[in-house]
Amino acid sequence: MARVLVSESDSGVRGLLLAVLRRRGHDAVALPGRADEELPEGDLLVAEPAYGHGLLHAWALRDQDPSLAIVLVSILPPERAFLGLRPAAYLLKPFSVAALERAVDAALTSSAAAAR
């Protein structure tokens, strides 16, 4: 399956995101708590842009790979700085596990189609 990077500052939410993604067969990796550390490559980023390093991670990864699929999951409604990342999906918390699964599947399918 895909390598999915997760940037979420809340440990409980981060654990849930990782568990859901791994249950779906993805190689889910939590990004480091510091934005100045080297970031791994991935097929998809799931990030909370409002708090922590999610927005910094997203922009740094977007610079590394302009075609990286991004799903934003946030407590805040979309803002211009968030939408400039061109996310494949924007989920407003709280959201269902099914909504996350659909967003991830669609982002990965769209990304794979674009790569062909």
C-alpha positions as CSV (number, residue, x, y, z in Angstrom):
1,M,0.0,0.0,0.0
2,A,1.1,3.6,0.4
3,R,3.5,5.3,2.7
4,V,1.4,7.9,4.6
5,L,3.1,10.6,6.7
6,V,1.1,12.0,9.7
7,S,1.6,15.4,11.2
8,E,-0.7,15.8,14.2
9,S,0.3,17.5,17.5
10,D,-2.3,15.8,19.7
11,S,-0.9,12.4,20.7
12,G,-4.3,10.8,21.0
13,V,-5.5,11.9,17.6
14,R,-2.1,11.0,16.1
15,G,-2.4,7.5,17.5
16,L,-5.9,7.1,16.1
17,L,-4.8,8.4,12.6
18,L,-1.9,6.0,12.6
19,A,-4.0,3.0,13.8
20,V,-6.7,3.6,11.1
21,L,-4.1,4.0,8.3
22,R,-2.2,0.9,9.4
23,R,-5.4,-1.1,9.7
24,R,-6.0,-0.2,6.0
25,G,-2.6,-1.7,5.2
26,H,-0.6,1.6,4.8
27,D,2.9,2.2,6.1
28,A,1.9,5.1,8.4
29,V,4.7,7.2,9.8
30,A,4.4,9.9,12.4
31,L,6.5,13.0,11.5
32,P,9.0,14.4,14.1
33,G,7.7,17.1,16.5
34,R,10.2,19.6,15.1
35,A,9.8,21.1,11.7
36,D,13.5,21.6,11.2
37,E,14.3,17.9,11.1
38,E,14.7,16.0,7.9
39,L,11.4,14.8,6.6
40,P,10.9,11.4,5.0
41,E,9.4,10.8,1.6
42,G,5.8,9.6,1.3
43,D,2.9,9.1,-1.0
44,L,0.4,11.1,1.1
45,L,0.5,13.5,4.0
46,V,-2.3,13.7,6.6
47,A,-1.8,16.8,8.6
48,E,-3.4,19.2,11.1
49,P,-2.4,22.6,9.8
50,A,-3.8,24.7,12.7
51,Y,-1.5,23.6,15.5
52,G,1.9,22.2,16.0
53,H,4.1,21.8,13.0
54,G,1.5,20.5,10.5
55,L,1.5,23.5,8.3
56,L,5.3,23.8,8.3
57,H,5.5,20.1,7.5
58,A,3.0,20.4,4.7
59,W,4.8,23.3,3.0
60,A,8.2,21.7,3.4
61,L,7.0,18.4,1.9
62,R,5.1,20.3,-0.8
63,D,8.5,22.0,-1.7
64,Q,10.2,18.6,-1.8
65,D,7.5,17.0,-3.9
66,P,5.0,19.3,-5.6
67,S,2.8,16.2,-6.6
68,L,2.5,14.9,-3.0
69,A,-1.1,14.2,-2.1
70,I,-2.2,16.0,1.1
71,V,-5.3,15.5,3.3
72,L,-5.8,18.2,5.9
73,V,-7.7,17.4,9.1
74,S,-8.3,20.4,11.3
75,I,-10.3,21.8,14.1
76,L,-10.5,25.1,12.2
77,P,-12.3,25.9,9.0
78,P,-10.2,26.2,5.8
79,E,-8.0,29.2,5.7
80,R,-6.2,30.7,2.7
81,A,-2.8,29.5,4.0
82,F,-4.2,25.9,4.2
83,L,-5.9,25.9,0.8
84,G,-2.7,27.2,-0.9
85,L,-1.4,23.7,-0.4
86,R,-4.0,22.3,-2.8
87,P,-5.2,19.6,-0.5
88,A,-7.0,16.6,-2.0
89,A,-9.4,16.8,0.9
90,Y,-10.1,19.0,3.9
91,L,-11.8,17.2,6.9
92,L,-13.2,19.3,9.7
93,K,-12.8,17.7,13.1
94,P,-14.6,15.8,14.4
95,F,-14.9,13.5,11.4
96,S,-15.8,9.8,11.1
97,V,-13.2,7.1,10.5
98,A,-15.2,6.3,7.3
99,A,-14.7,9.9,6.1
100,L,-11.0,9.7,6.7
101,E,-10.8,6.4,4.8
102,R,-12.7,7.8,1.9
103,A,-10.5,10.9,1.8
104,V,-7.3,8.9,1.9
105,D,-8.4,6.5,-0.7
106,A,-9.5,9.3,-3.1
107,A,-6.3,11.2,-2.6
108,L,-4.2,8.2,-3.3
109,T,-6.3,7.2,-6.3
110,S,-6.1,10.7,-7.7
111,S,-2.4,10.9,-7.1
112,A,-1.7,7.6,-8.8
113,A,-3.8,8.6,-11.8
114,A,-1.9,11.9,-12.1
115,A,1.4,10.0,-12.0
116,R,0.5,7.9,-15.0
